[in-house]
């Protein structure tokens, strides 16, 4: 597909409405690597608060009997076409070393009404070893569908802009789309190790996952291009600094097609009482955003709030505003199921 092409000197002679500037900024973002719809997946800043999206092997990694999680993110709110992403998941603690769950995620980008919807069922198998079986190796598998769609009538392309009169919907766009909606199968796999011994001062956790193993065909264009595999590596450690303070440095590396994401940071957990904790910290997503995070754990509920400050070349169009993200997790406990272990989370 062709990209938006125009001469800067010509556009500068026109008075461009703010809504059009926002639309052009959004189109430039969508076209920045591989044409209209860059083949990269939605992502969250609080990635450990949405475990089944991060790694299928985190299915059932719970210090309880079941877990329900909800995440919502608004990205680039300064634009009329901000990205709105919501995800929800539910999983059960292992029974006879098998755990099951499911997740659904939806992302919508305003002006073009671009929609990314995926639904996955998830399963994992747990291997326990070491003293008291608190060293754990998990293998996870997910299967489901991806639906992507957009409203072609709302799209605006570079070939439809006249340097004198501006946008002209009667001009040929020069773009070819085989479909405005696609539905494809999807398979993901992951592995996760963590040290769940609650009596240690340092608990290490590390994992890796691969998404879109079937390389689904991208039917938006007439070509046989495929959705690239998303490779993710993540890890960190819980460091018990005192009876009242835990420090959790963490890192994430993600590759998909021609794009990559590297995130480094840490958060602190202040143990206010036996049933409540305060969490705060930050991450830096390299060449993209600085992220501040605060959270509150009350009994079996965890609330998280983060904000991204854009540091990329897109900061002028976004006014340096990245995104606000809210996460809510519920961990239910029907009874005691094995030893109380450290469960990695952000």
N, C-alpha and C positions, 0 to 999 in steps of 0.2 A: 504494500500500500504506500501511496505517497504521503509525505508529511506536509504539514502546513508550511508554505513557503511564501514569504513576502519581503519586500524591501523596506527596511526600517525607515528610510528617508521619506518614502511615500506615505506610510502610516502616520508619520509625525505631522503631515500636513492636514490630517483630518482631526476633527473633534470626536473622540470615541466615547460613547456613553459608558458609565461605570459598569453597567450590567454586561456590556460587550467586553470590556476589559477583563471582568471576572471570567467570562466564558472563554476568552482567548487564553487566559492563564490556565484554566482547567484543561483546555485542549492541549496546550503545550505540555502540561504535566502528563497527560495520558499518552502523548506521542513521544515522550522523551527518549525512549529506547527502541521500541519496535513497532511503531505505528499506533493506531488508535487503540486501545485496550492492551496495555503492557501486560504480559503474561506473568504477573506476580500475584501472590496471595495476600489477602488482608493480614494485618499483624496487630498485636497489642503491645503496649508498653509494659503492662503488668502481666507478663507472659506466664508466670507461675500461678497466677490467679485463674488462669483458664487452662488447666493442665492437659485436658484431652485434645486441645488444639496444638499444644506444644509438642506432645509426644504420646503416642498410643500406649507406651509402656508405663505411663503414669496412671493408667486406669487401675483403680483399686488401691493406690498408694495413699492411704487415709489413716489417720490416727482416730478412727471411729468405725462405724458400721456402714454409713453411706454419706455421700457428699452431693450437694447441688450447688452449682455455680452460675452466676449471671454476670456478664461483662457488657458494658456499653461505652463506645468511644465516638466522639465527634472530632474530626480532623480538619484542619484549615478552616476554622469557623469564620475567618475574615472574608472568605469568598462566599458568593451566593451558592456555589456548587460544592459545599463541604461534603466530606465523606462521613456517612453515618454507618457505624458497624455495631452489630449486636450479636452476642453469642451466649448460648446456654448449654449446660451439660449436667449429666447425672451419672453417678457410678456407685457401685457397691463394693464393699471390702471383700477380699478373697474368701471363698469357701472351697476348702480342699485345694488351695493354691490357684484357683481360677477366679478371675474377677471380670465383671461385665459392666458396660455403660453405653452411653450414647451422647451425641452432641449435634447441635444445629447452629449454623452461623449464617448471617445475612448482612451484606454490605450494599449500600445504595449511594450513588453519586448523583447529585441533584440535576443539573441542566440536561444531561443526556439520559437521565433516568436509567443509568447503568446499574444492573442488579446482579450480585453474586450470591448465590444461595447454595449451601452444601449441608447435607445431612449424613451422619455416619454412625454406625454401630461399632462398638469397641470392645475388645476382649484382651485379657492379658494372662500370662502364666508366671507364677512366682517361684523362684528357687531360693531357699533360705539355707544359709551355712554359717559356720563360725560358732562361737560360744553362744548358747541359748538361741541360735538361729536368727540373730539380729542383723547379720549381713545379708543383704537382699539383692538379687538380680532378677529383674523383670523383663519379659518379652511381650510386646504388644502388637496387635494387628487391628486395623480398621478397614471397613468396607462401606461404601455408600455411593452417593451421586453428587454431581455438581451441575447446577443449572445457572447459566449466565444469559442475560438478556439486556436489551437496550431499546430505546425508542428512536428509530432512525429519523423520524420526522423532526426531532429536536436537534439533530446534529448539524453543525456548521463547519465547513471545510475551507481551506485556504483558497481553493480554486473558485469559491463562490464570493470572494471579496473583490469588489471593484475599487481600485485605488482612488477613484474620484467620488463615487456615490456610496461606497461602503458595501454592506452585505446585500446580495441579490440572490434570493432563493430560486430564481429561475435559471441560474447558471448551473451547468453540469458539475457535479462534485468531483468526478474522476475516481471515486471510491467504489469498490465492489465488495458486497457482503453476501455470502451465501445464505445466511440466516440471521434473524434478529433474536433468536432464542436457541440455546443448545442445552442438551441433557446428556451427560456422559457418566459412565461408571468411574469409581475412584477407589484406590487401595493404598493404604499407608502402613508402614512398619516402624517399630522403634524398640530400643533396648535401654534399660536404666539400671544403674547400680547406686545403692545408698547404704550408708552405715546408720542403722537405726538404734544403736546402743544409747540409751538415755543417760548412762553413767559416764560417758566420755566427754571431755572438754571440747573436742573437735569432731564433728560428723561431716564426712565428705559425701557429696552426691554428684553424679555425672551421667549424662545420657546422650543418645544420638537417635535421630529419626530420619526417615526418607518418605516423602509424600508424593503422590501421583506416580506410583510405580508402574501403572499401566500406560503412562504417557498418553492420556486421552487426546484425540484429535480436536484441534480448535476449529470448529466449523463456522466461525464468524467470517472467514475469508474463503475464497475458492481454492486455496492451497491445502496441502496436507500437513501443515505445521501442527506441532503437538505441544501441549502444555508441558513445560519443563519440570523435571523432578525438583522438589524442594528438599535440600539437605540441611539438617539442623544439628548443631552440637551445643550442648549447654552443660553447665556445672557450677559448683560452688562449695561452700562449707558453712556449717553452723559452728561458730566459735563461742563458747561459753566464757564470757569475760568475767562474770561474777554471778552471784545468785539472782541478781536483778536485771542483768543485761546480757543479751545475746547479740552477736554481730554476724551478719550473713553476707560476705562478699560473693558475687555471682557474675557470670559471663554467659553470653550467647553469641554464636556465630551461625549465620544462615546464608545459604547460597541458593539461588534459583535463576536459571538462565544466565543472563548477563548482569544480574543484580546481586548485591550482597548486603548483609546487615551484620554489624558488629556492635554489641552492646556490653558495656562494662559498668559495674557499680556495686553498691552495697546498701544494706539497710540495717537498722538497729531495732531490737525488740526489747522494750522496757516492761518487765513483769511487775505490774502495779499490784496485782493480787492473784490469788489462785485461779480466778476465773476471768481476769481481764488483763489485756496487754495493750501497749501503745507501740505502733510501728512507724518509723520514718526513715527516709533515705533518698537516694538518687541514683540515676544511671546516665551514662552518656552514650548515645547511639552515634557512632563515628560518622562525621560529615553529614549529620541529619538533625539531631535534636538533643537538647539537655532536658532531663526528666526529673521532676521532683515528686516524691511519693510520701503520703501519710496514710496510716491505717489504724483501725481500732478493732480489737478482739473483745467481744463481750460474750462470755460463756461459749456457746457453740456457733456463734456468728462472727464473721470477719468482714469488715467494711474497708475498702481501699479506695483512695482517690489520688490520681496523678495528673500532672499537667506537663505537656511537651512544649518547650520553647524551640522554635525552628532555628537551626543554625546553618542550613544548607543554602544553596544559591536561590532557592525558592522563597527565601525569607522576605524579599521585597514585595512580592505579590501577596504573601500571606500575612504581611505586617509582623513577621517573626512569631506569629501565633501558630502553634503546632496543633495540639489537640488536648481535650480534657477527657479523662477516662474514669469510669466508676466500676468497681467490682464488689460483688456481694457473694459470700460463700457460707453455706450452712453445712456443718458436719454433725450428723446425727449419731447418737450412741444408744442402741437398744440394750446393750449389755457388754460385758468384757469379752473380747475375742482375741485372745493371745496377749503377749506382753505389750505394754505401752511404749511405743517407739517414737523416735524423732521422725517427723514427716516433713520433707523439704517443701517449702512454699514461699511465694513472694506476694 
